[in-house]
Amino acid sequence: MTDSSADPYIRHSRSDWISLRTFIVLRWIAIFGQIAAITVAVRYYNLQLNLGLCFVVIGASTVANLVAMAVYPENKHLTETQLLLMFLFDISQLSLLLFLTGGLHNPFSLLVLVPVAISASILQARPTIILGLVTITFTTLIGFYHIPLRTGDGTVLIMPDVFIFGFWVAIIIGTVFLGLYERRVTTEIDSMADALLATQMALSREQKLTDLGGVVAAAAHELGTPLATIKLVSTELIDDLADMPQQKEDVELIRDQTDRCRDILRSMGQIGKDDLHLRYAPLSAVVEEAAAPHMNRGKPVTITVLPDEGTAGSGQPDVRRQPEIIHGLRNLIQNAVDFASTRVWVDVQWSDSRIAIKIIDDGKGFPPHLIRRIGDPFVHTRRPPENQHKRPGYEGMGLGLFIAKTLLERSGADLSFANGCDPFLSKSERPERCGAIVQVVWPRTVISRSKSQAKRDVGENQPMQV
């Protein structure tokens, strides 16, 4: 589970998603907004501004847009470096315009927060930090050095120093807070999106394996009768050709090859049996199918199947053989086997209203500081060197449990995670089932087949939908 997708720099990079056209449109909006603000300030509020320098600064942004439109195609996607340079240009242009129009005394100085907030959502941490530091530097400079705002009669418009200081502190805090907040939210969204993609891939793989098993099982079922007929006829011909050795040898070859076809179909059919007749299976069979890949890994997996006390009925329920259920349970059992000290228990219980599966191991259990976050994707944990041999190459991303939890919840299950005992107890004080406990509970009506459905004829196998 250590691939390139685990690298946060690769996983969370969105810079290639932004097209130059989008950036140009946003910059045109900013240019027209700046022109409108200056026009209103001069005409309606009679402020004395150095219009020449102001329009030179706005013109620089206009020229940059025109050059970008002329040099690059509209569908060009910007690299991270190009985006950073564009953000730096915009924050420099805005800071220079604020310098000409009162600095922090200008209420529009709050707009310096916009590039930082946007960059935090699409750039990596390093360029965002660079842009944040540049923003803080420019904000500090225009707080001390700027051309004051004057009215037509020469009155200088200034705010009290305490307000200017408070405004500066608010912009600095806003820069840091918005950057961190936007970065954290974007990172979690990206992590969840990547984890859901991995879940879909796992489910798709399980579905393909199940479908393949259905094809093989259906083929074995359909070919069983003709193969049996061929063997029966060939056996009778062998008796009739006792005095014709050459022909008898050919018929024996036909019989042997018929047995070989039967054995091949039987062995291939073991990978899956999802034909119409086996879309439902006994609860214990589904659990055993999920646990099968981990039964011979050196740690015994004990499966106990018992009804709850006072449960009506004599037999265990038939449940759906959904890929979500099988793959989800398989992930949980794999996790238990990986981290168990010597053995794993799988307790299967049912009542008239629910079906519960509890997976327990005798390992060290879930880390207490992470138990509330179990099921979240990309929970990075570092394991001590002595535990590296248990799952070589596994970095503890939490993705396996997230996939299992997502798939099982999709089937209607409710999952809970706990430890079997206090992790601070000594080895002699710990009970046998002292490790991690995962309980999966479904309402019985969600995955179990009713008695009326069990008596209904399922009909013939249908062609696969491709």
Secondary structure, 3 states (H helix, E strand, C coil): CCCHHHCHHHHCCCHHHCEHHHHHHHHHHHHHHHHHHHHHHHHCCCEECCHHHHHHHHHHHHHHHHHHHHHCCCCCECCHHHHHHHHHHHHHHHHHHHHHCCHHHCHHHHHHHHHHHHHHHHCCHHHHHHHHHHHHHHHHHHHHCCCCEEECCCCEECCCHHHHHHHHHHHHHHHHHHHHHHHHHHHHHHHHHHHHHHHHHHHHHHHHHHHHHHHHHHHHHHHHHHHHHHHHHHHHHHHHCCCCHHHHHHHHHHHHHHHHHHHHHHHHHHHCCCCHHHCEEEHHHHHHHHHHHHCCCCCCEEEEEEECCCCCCCCCCEEECCHHHHHHHHHHHHHHHHHCCCCEEEEEEECCCEEEEEEEECCCCCCCCCHHHCCCCCCCCCCCHHHCCCCCCCCCCCHHHHHHHHHHHHCCCEEEEEECCCCCCCCCCCCCCCCEEEEEEEEHHHHECCHHHHHCCCCCCCCCCC
